[in-house]
Amino acid sequence: MSKFWSPFVKDLVPYVPGEQPKLTKLVKLNTNENPYGPSPKALAAMQAELNDNLRLYPDPNSDLLKQAVARYYGIDAAKVFLGNGSDEVLAHIFHGLFQHDRPLLFPDISYSFYPVYCGLYGIESEPVPLDEQFQIRVADYARPNGGVIFPNPNAPTGCVLALDAVEQIVKASPDSVVVVDEAYIDFGGETAISLVDRYPNLLVTQTLSKSRSLAGLRVGLAVGHPDLIEALERVKNSFNSYPLDRLAIAGASAAFDDREYFEKTCQKVIDSRNTLVAQLEAKGFEVLPSAANFIFARHPQHDAAGLAAKLREQGVIVRHFKQERIAQFLRISIGTPEQNQALIDGLGEL
Ligand SMILES: Cc1ncc(COP(=O)(O)O)c(C=O)c1O
């Protein structure tokens, strides 16, 4: 702490991202990245954009990308908001739509950035416990609130809610904004974007970091009623007018246009997930049903921290959370078949 800090800074509890090791030899199954590269068309679009135009600022509205998203989902571009990763989109949502008198509701086990934003923006929150099977109980969200947010599929559990269950949560809070964080939706869930026209309080966020394999580019989006989008644009334009650079706009647009590559790589991840789940279950793991590009698993006889340490010695990194309720689980990102086999080999005889 220093006398130069604004007073609130000393109370911040920042988010701790998963490790990005400098050693490239490691099998990295800890931050839910895509094991397959981005669309070759996205790479080509970015390479074409690497030219003298970089001296010019990018389009502050990223219209090219808004239109690509709108085309993909068959919606109006006025319903699309873009940011530097969905983390930034979420930050603007917390800032611009969740600062109310009543508490914000989110599951006790969910994305650990939510409480961090609450701390940053002084938002009171109320954790809503998942049930014994680590599932969201829809009825628990039907109570007074200043907003609701949950990932679907949930993170780090990987469990998905069906669209009608999502709709019930949205319907139950007509006077507050309900945000469905669909970072992992393309690996097995049904997007709630189809509900946006009917519910002016619904906002859906997505990212290009997972299913479009562009975590390094930092592009995220939100889809909702133009009134909600306007709030986000106001916050964004009071913070950073150019969150997406020229390469990001070109690459992300091309990635959205390349539906074929996207579908092919998502399917490969889903197939590998099914194989990995079967292999882990054969070793005695309990694996929660996953609709994401990761799985959440525990072994009844082996301590999760010990297993993570053992795997690391074998050059495989997975994520372990210390939070009490999930301290015996490992979150394992789905890799290529070879990477998944390295995980299985690293576990050895249990
Ligand atoms: C549930 C959830 N939401 C949002 C994000 C943020 O993704 P990004 O900022 O890369 O778009 C993540 C990243 O892991 C996540 O797990």
The ligand as a Gaussian input file, in Angstrom:
#p B3LYP/6-31G(d) Opt

LIG

0 1
 C      -17.698000     -18.003000     -17.349000
 C      -16.706000     -17.122000     -18.017000
 N      -17.089000     -15.920000     -18.440000
 C      -16.241000     -15.087000     -19.044000
 C      -14.925000     -15.419000     -19.248000
 C      -14.014000     -14.411000     -19.859000
 O      -13.549000     -14.725000     -21.098000
 P      -12.830000     -13.658000     -22.024000
 O      -12.520000     -12.433000     -21.222000
 O      -11.607000     -14.338000     -22.508000
 O      -13.794000     -13.358000     -23.117000
 C      -14.462000     -16.665000     -18.828000
 C      -13.061000     -17.024000     -19.028000
 O      -12.550000     -18.019000     -18.646000
 C      -15.384000     -17.540000     -18.185000
 O      -14.983000     -18.721000     -17.735000

